[in-house]
């Protein structure tokens, strides 16, 4: 599919406007060169491993210059996801070795265990470990993923109408509920429902767990009329892309299992809302409130876009997605990737900015792990779509 320019876009405006009554423009302000996304992914993922993977201790560095943040647990899971992406695409043994070494290295960094006080962080690891298992057949990851999922179910309670709380504890902060702890839980529950359909954990089957967690998210953190996903209803500053991504991912998983169209419609609705509203209006590129260089250490927000892209890519490839939505979604993602690779990545170092339409100004210490994960996830996603014929 060629770059979608404004003139070409107008040709399809009638079909695309059926997507909804909001801004459907994806104007490439600058005409980008045509990239081989496979070549870009080779460059990005090789650099990611060479720059951020610490072979001495078996974990990811947090900064471009090699510093480790000992309290980081959740970014490690997403770093693993990137390496799994690269391994599935290339079957290169260098990536498989990182996956193998990750298990003991990151476990040791976490005090010799996988259990953690934060339920959302255990959810990220549970999903990444299950992907690592399917990619490598390493049974260690299957066990750790299942253990993590079992521990996550302990976080469900009736406070705020149900859902998985944020972290272990009985204080108000710990018991806070949101998409970050529930989206990953709903996805991993659905994936284990497909592997172990008859298994019961803490009184419910895996599918029942996924359904009840999903229903809590839908009726407590979603504006049903529009598809808006929120953390705080009163401000859009908390409308984060990773929340949209995991809600969307859970909806797709449940649709694949149940074949009930309502779940697929939910996924499409929240995707449409997100790409129309949670963007930099000048470039139609995603942005999350709070993105920053952090004096080289970055910020959690820098990772959020890549999580959305992971599940958005699944939706784009789904056979039941309409041609109009697929065209629009591919155009949006390609526009984001073009800005990232052209204007948000310093070459030849392949240092990725938290803001994809520009590199940081006046700060030479930028280049954090979270931005690298988000960016490399996106480039790998484009390579996958290129391979499968969704972009050319």
N, C-alpha and C positions, 0 to 999 in steps of 0.2 A: 504494500500500500504506500503510495507516494506521500510526501509531506502534505498535510492538509492546509492549503493556503486559503485566504479569505474568499477568493473568487470561486475556488472549487467547492468550498464549504457552502456557498450560496446555492449551488446547483442542487444540493441535497437538503436545503433548509426545510422544505415541506415535510419530508419524512422525519427529519430530526426533531422538528418542533413538537412532534407527538410525544417526545420524551417528557415534556412538562413545560409549564409556563414560567421559565426562568431563563437567564442569559445562556444562550447556546453558542456563543462565539469562542472559537479557539484560534485567535489570530497570532501567527508567528510574526512578531514585530520585526525580528531579524530573520532573514531566510538562512536556515542552517545548512551546512554541508550534509551530504548523505553519508552516514556512518555505517560501517560494518559493526553491528552491535556485538557479534561474536568476538571480533578483534578487540573491541572496547572492553568486553567482559574479561578476556584473557589478561589484558593490561591491568584492569581494576582489581581483579581477584588475586592475581600474582602479587601485585603491590600490597594489597591488604594483608596477605599472609606474611610477606617479607617484612613489612613495616610494623605490623601490630601484634603478630603472634610471637610470644616470648618462648623460645625453645628451651630456655634454661629452667623455667618454672612451670611451663605448660599452661599458660593463661594468656589473655590478651592485655597488651599495654593500653593504657588509657589516653596517652598523648602521642603526638607525632614523633616526639623525641625520646620515647621509650619509657616513660614513667608508668608505674603500676598503681592503680587505686585499689587498696586492699578491701575497701568496703563495697566494691562493685560486685554484684552477683547477677543482676538481671541482664546487663549488656553482654555478658559472656554467652548467654543462651542465643542471642541474636547473632553474635559472632560465629557461633557454631552453625547457625542456619545458613549464613553466607558461605561457609566452607562446604556445607552439604550441597548447596546450589552449585558451586563450582565443581565439586566432585561428580555430581550427577550429570553435569554437562560434558565434562572432559574425561572422566575416569582416570584422572592423573593421580598417581600414588602419593604425590606430595600432599594432596588434600586429604587423602585417606589417613595418612600418618598424623596429620593435625587432629583429625576426628578421634583417632585412637588415643593420642596423648592427652587430649582434652579431658577425657573421663577422669583420670587420676589427678591431673594437674589442677583443674578447677575444683574438684572435690576436696583436694588438700587445701586449697586456698580458702574454702568454706569450712575449715575446721575438721576435715575428714568425713564430712557428711553432705548429703544433698538437702536434707530438711532445712527449712529457713523460716524465719518469723513472718515473712511477707507472703501472703497467699498469691498475690499477683505475680511475684517473682518466681514462685514455684511453678505457676502455670506456664510462664515462658519456657522454663527449662523442661517441663513435661512435654511440651509440643516439640521443642528442638530435639530432645533425646529420642522421641519416637521417630522423627524423621531420620535421625542418625542411625537408628536401628534398621529401618527399612532400606537405607542406602548401603549399609555395610554388613548387615546380619550379625552385628555385635550384640550378643544377648545382654551385656551389661547395661546397655542403653534401654532395652525393653524393660528390664527390672526397675531401673531408676525412674523411668517415665511412669510406670505403673505405681510405684511407691509414692511418687510425687502427687499423682492424681488422687490416690487414696487419702493422703494427708490434706489435700485441698478440700475434700468433702467435709472435713472437720470444721471448716470455716463457715458453714451454712448455719444461720439462725433466723429467728423470726423478726429481729429488729429491722425496722424500715421495710416491713413486708416480705422479708426473705432475702435471699442472695448470699453470696460469699463475702465475708467482711475483708477489710484491707489487710490486716495483720493480726497476729496472735495477741490477745489482750481483751480486757473488758471495759477499758476507758472509751470515751466517745470517739476519739481519733482512731483508735484501733478498729472499732466496730463500724466505722464509716464504710459505706457501700458505693460501688461505682462500676463502670465498665472495665477498668483495668484488672480487677480481680475476677470478674465474672465472664468477660469475653473469652479469655484463654481457657477458663474452666469449662465453658460450654463446648468449645471446640474439642478439647482433649477428651471430654466425656463422650462426644459423638464419635470420635475416632476409635475410642476403646469399645463403644457400642458395636461398631462394625467388626472389631476383632474378637470381642468377647460378648456376644449379644445376650447371653443368659446370666452373666455375672451380676451379683448383687453386692453393693458396697454401702455400708451404713444404712441399710433398709431400702435402697432403691437400685434398680438396674442402671447401667450406664446411660441408656437412652432416656430413662426417666429423669436422671440427673441433668442431662443436657437440656431437656425440654423445660424443666422447672427453672433452671438458671436462665435460659433464654427468655422465658415468659417474664421473669422478674426484670430483666434488662429492657424488654420491649415496653412494659407498662410503667416503668419507673425512671427510665433515662432516655426515652425517645418521644419526640413530638410526632404522634402518629399521622397527623394530617400532612406533614411536610417531609418527614424522613430525617429531621434534625436529631443528631445524637449529642447529648450534653452531659457535662459533669455538674454544671451549675446553671439552672434554667435561666437565671437573671442576667447572665453575661455570656457572650459568645467567645470570650477569651479562653474558656475551657472546652470548646468544641474541638477536641484534638483528633488528628487524623488516625492515630492508632486505635482509638475507641471505635471509630467508624469501621476500621479494618477488621477488628475481631468480632464485632457484631455481625458484619457482613459475612465473615468467614463461618461463624456459627450458623447463620441462616442457610448458607449454601450446604453445609454438612447435614443439617436437618432435612433440607429438601431432598438431598441425595438419598437419605435413608427412608423418609416417609413418603416421598413423592407428592406431598401436599404443597400446592402452588403458592400458598400464602407465604411460605418461607422464602421462596425464590423472589417473589414480588417485594418482600421486605428488603432483601439484599440489593435489588436494583434501585429501590426507592432511596435508600440511604446513600448509595453511590451517586445517584443523580444529584441529590441535595449537596453532598460534600463537594463535588467537583465544580458546582456552580457557586458555592458560597464561601468555602474555606480556602480561598486562594488570594494571591496578590492580584489585584484587579488589573494592573497594568500589563501583566505578562501571562495571566491565567496559570500561574504556577502555585503549587501548594505552599502554605506556610503555617506554622504552629506558633502560637503566642509563647514567648519566652525563649525562642531560639537565640543562641549566643555562642561566642567563642569561649567564654569562661576562662580567659587567660591561658588558653591551650587545653584546658580540661573539659571544655564543652558544657553541655547541659542535657538532662534527660530528654528534653523536648527535641533535641537534634535527631533523635532516633525515630521519632514517631512516624515520619512520612514513609520510611522504608517498610514499616509494619503494614501500613495501609496498602502499599504497592504489592506486598506479598499476596494479600487476599483479593485485591482488585485484579491481579493477574489471573487468579483462579476463575474469577467471574468472567473476565474477558474471554477465556477459553471454553466456557461452559457451553455445551451444544444447545441449550435451551434459551440462550440469550438472543434477543432479536437482532437482526442485522443493523437496524438503526442505532440501537444502544451500543453494539459492538464497535461500529464505526466511530461513534462519538467517544467512547471510552478509550479506544486505541489512540485517537487523535489527541486526547487529553494527556495520556501517559507519555506518548511520544514527544509532545511539546515539553513536558516536565523533564524528560530525559535529555532532550536537546539542550535546554537551558543549563541543566546540571553539567553535562559533559563539555559544553562550549564555554560557558561563562562562570560556572561554579566549581570548576576543577582546575587546579594549577598543575600544569604539565611542564616537564616530564615527571615530576614527583608524584603525580596523581594524588594530590592533597585536596580533599573535598570540603566545600564550604557548607555550613548549616543552612544558609540561604542559597537556593539553587540558581538564582538569576544574577548573582554577583559574588565575588570573593570579598572577604573582610578587608576593610580599609583601616590603616593605622595600627594594625595588630599583627605582628610577625610570628606570634606563638600559636596561631590557630592550626587546626588539623586534628581534632579529637576523634576518639574511637567511635563515638555514637554517630557523628556525621559520616564517617567512613563506612559504617555498617549500613546506614540509610542509603547512602549513595551507591554503594556496591550492590546492595540488594536490588536497586532500581536498574542498574546496568545489566545485572544477571537476568532480571525479569525481561528486559528488552531482548537479550540474546535468546531467551527461551521462546518468546513470541516470534522472533525472527526465524528460529529453527522450525517452529510449528506452522509457519506460513501466515501469521497474523500481521506482520510488518515486513516490508522488504527494503 
